[in-house]
Amino acid sequence: MNAHLSPAAREASIGELSDRSGVPRSALRFYERQGLISSRRTTGNQRRYSRDTLRRVAFIRASQRVGIPLAAIREALALLPEERTPTRADWARLSEGWRDELNDRIRHLERLRDNLTECVGCGCLSIDRCALANPEDRMGERYGPGARGL
């Protein structure tokens, strides 16, 4: 932040942050409740966000777009020193850590895409035979269909 700016110029209201980020105010309040972003309160109890919160919100949204759950995003942000805003290098490091999980999701979606027409056309959705309803049923091969691990 520039030291010559007034405190008010270095902070954004929830409306300003919403307008700049394109994220609804309700989502910003939710992110705050989840510990993903933080604000300070004015004497009138209004939220004020530091200007770098905009980049943090962009990081959260980009992570969500690729399917990263909020809990994982929170964990990743907590690893940053002093809970600072992620840099480009941070994003590269964090996204590398998510690569295996994303590749698993891609494989699952590809299997869904490739089998969906056949499965819906079949209409069985049988828990003991359907590759979509019960993929990779290792316990079913040995013990038969149904809940066994509970």
C-alpha positions in Angstrom: 0.0 0.0 0.0 1.1 3.6 -0.6 2.0 5.3 2.7 0.7 8.7 1.3 -2.9 7.4 1.0 -5.3 8.2 3.7 -6.6 5.3 5.7 -10.0 5.5 4.0 -8.3 5.3 0.6 -6.5 2.2 1.6 -9.7 0.4 2.6 -12.8 -0.6 0.8 -16.4 -1.0 2.1 -18.2 -4.2 1.5 -20.1 -2.6 -1.4 -16.9 -1.3 -3.0 -15.3 -4.8 -2.7 -18.4 -6.4 -4.1 -18.4 -4.0 -7.1 -14.7 -4.4 -7.8 -14.7 -8.2 -7.4 -18.0 -9.0 -8.9 -18.7 -11.1 -5.8 -22.1 -10.6 -4.0 -21.9 -9.0 -0.6 -23.5 -12.1 0.9 -20.7 -14.2 -0.5 -18.1 -11.8 1.0 -19.8 -12.0 4.4 -19.7 -15.8 4.0 -16.0 -15.8 3.1 -15.4 -13.7 6.2 -17.4 -16.1 8.5 -15.3 -18.9 7.0 -12.0 -17.2 7.8 -11.0 -16.7 4.2 -11.0 -12.9 4.3 -11.0 -10.4 7.2 -12.1 -6.9 7.8 -12.0 -4.3 10.5 -15.0 -2.6 11.9 -15.4 1.2 12.0 -16.9 3.0 15.0 -20.2 2.7 13.2 -19.7 -1.1 12.9 -19.2 -1.0 9.2 -16.8 -3.5 7.5 -13.6 -2.1 6.0 -11.4 -4.4 3.9 -7.8 -3.7 3.1 -7.2 -3.2 -0.6 -5.3 -6.4 -1.0 -8.5 -8.3 -0.1 -9.5 -7.9 -3.7 -6.6 -10.1 -4.8 -7.5 -12.6 -2.0 -11.1 -12.8 -3.2 -9.8 -13.3 -6.8 -7.7 -16.2 -5.5 -10.7 -17.7 -3.7 -12.9 -17.5 -6.8 -10.2 -18.9 -9.2 -9.7 -21.8 -6.8 -13.4 -22.4 -6.6 -13.7 -22.4 -10.4 -11.3 -25.3 -10.7 -13.3 -27.2 -8.0 -11.2 -26.7 -4.9 -13.4 -26.9 -1.8 -13.4 -23.9 0.6 -11.9 -26.0 3.3 -8.8 -26.6 1.1 -8.7 -23.0 0.1 -8.7 -22.0 3.8 -5.9 -24.4 4.6 -3.9 -23.1 1.7 -4.4 -19.5 2.7 -3.4 -20.3 6.3 0.0 -21.6 5.1 0.9 -18.1 3.9 3.1 -16.1 6.2 1.1 -13.6 8.2 -2.1 -14.6 6.3 -0.9 -12.3 3.4 -2.5 -12.2 0.0 -1.2 -14.9 -2.4 1.3 -13.9 -5.0 1.8 -15.5 -8.4 4.5 -17.8 -7.0 2.1 -18.8 -4.1 -0.6 -19.6 -6.6 1.8 -21.8 -8.6 2.9 -23.7 -5.5 -0.6 -24.1 -4.1 -2.0 -25.2 -7.5 0.8 -27.8 -7.8 -0.3 -29.2 -4.5 -3.9 -29.5 -5.9 -2.8 -31.1 -9.2 -3.4 -34.8 -8.1 -6.8 -34.1 -6.8 -7.8 -32.2 -9.9 -6.4 -35.0 -12.1 -8.6 -37.4 -10.1 -11.6 -35.2 -10.7 -10.9 -35.0 -14.4 -10.6 -38.8 -14.7 -13.9 -39.1 -12.9 -15.6 -36.6 -15.1 -14.2 -38.3 -18.2 -15.6 -41.7 -17.0 -18.9 -40.0 -16.4 -18.9 -38.5 -19.8 -17.9 -41.7 -21.5 -20.4 -43.9 -19.7 -23.4 -41.5 -19.1 -25.2 -42.3 -22.4 -24.8 -46.0 -22.0 -25.8 -46.0 -18.4 -28.9 -43.8 -18.8 -29.9 -45.8 -21.8 -29.5 -48.9 -19.8 -31.6 -47.5 -17.0 -30.4 -50.0 -14.4 -28.5 -47.7 -12.0 -28.0 -50.9 -10.1 -25.8 -50.4 -7.1 -24.1 -53.8 -7.6 -23.4 -53.4 -11.4 -23.5 -49.7 -12.4 -20.0 -48.2 -13.0 -21.4 -44.7 -12.4 -23.5 -45.3 -9.3 -20.9 -47.5 -7.7 -17.5 -47.0 -9.4 -14.5 -49.2 -8.5 -16.5 -51.3 -6.0 -13.6 -53.3 -4.6 -15.5 -54.5 -1.5 -18.4 -55.5 -3.7 -16.2 -57.9 -5.6 -15.3 -59.7 -2.4 -18.3 -59.3 -0.1 -21.2 -58.6 -2.5 -23.2 -55.4 -3.0 -24.3 -53.1 -0.2 -22.8 -51.1 2.6 -20.0 -53.1 4.2 -17.6 -50.5 5.6 -20.0 -49.0 8.1 
